[in-house]
């Protein structure tokens, strides 16, 4: 690939706004990596990711790891989301994305971790520092086959939204004309459920930002008047 910078994308709000920011404001030469690990909303997420790639004119690679969800559910439960920055595990998606990015020639992987993630899971930044250090120690092997290369020399993770809240990301997305309705946050198959913590976090961010949430929730109004077409009241 010609692009030397990669973004880990999910089709969700945070990574979609980050991609728009990097392309439109930072003029980055990006390619995106999306990981299908068998999550229930994989089809809807891939639709969102493909739309984003087309809108921004960037290539998107979809990695097929679709057996992971069912395999890990046997030990971790049915509600795991092992690929995201919001999970309580080693975030396998970040590792897989970094491996793909490095082998594809990129030296940077952007991830959409934001201040709200770090407030509730402060260990995330340290974990990513460890991952970066681990990748940077890889060198060509002295013996054996294959001999290896220096694909991960100087590889780094970047978290441009580490100091921004999700509400601030919504405001940035509005400024950048992100089509929020084409992004996908909920893990339920079908319409966004409007009741899970991911949907509630999304609703809350739009509410705090005072921006219309045009998402068509299956259960609008789960928390107060939020939901399809909900707008926060005017603030003084």
Secondary structure, 3 states (H helix, E strand, C coil): CCCCEEEECCCCHHHHHHHHHHHHHCCCCEEEEEEECCCCCHHHHHHHHHHHHHHHCCEEEEEECCCHHHHHHHHHCCCCCCCCCCCCCCCHHHHHHHHHHHHCCCCEEECCCCHHHHHHCCHHHHHHHHHHHHHHCCCCCCCCCCCCCCCCCCCEEECCCCCCCHHHHHHHHHHCCCCHHHCCCCCCCCCCCCCCHHHHHHHHHHHHHCCCECCCCCCCCCCCCCCCCECCCCCC
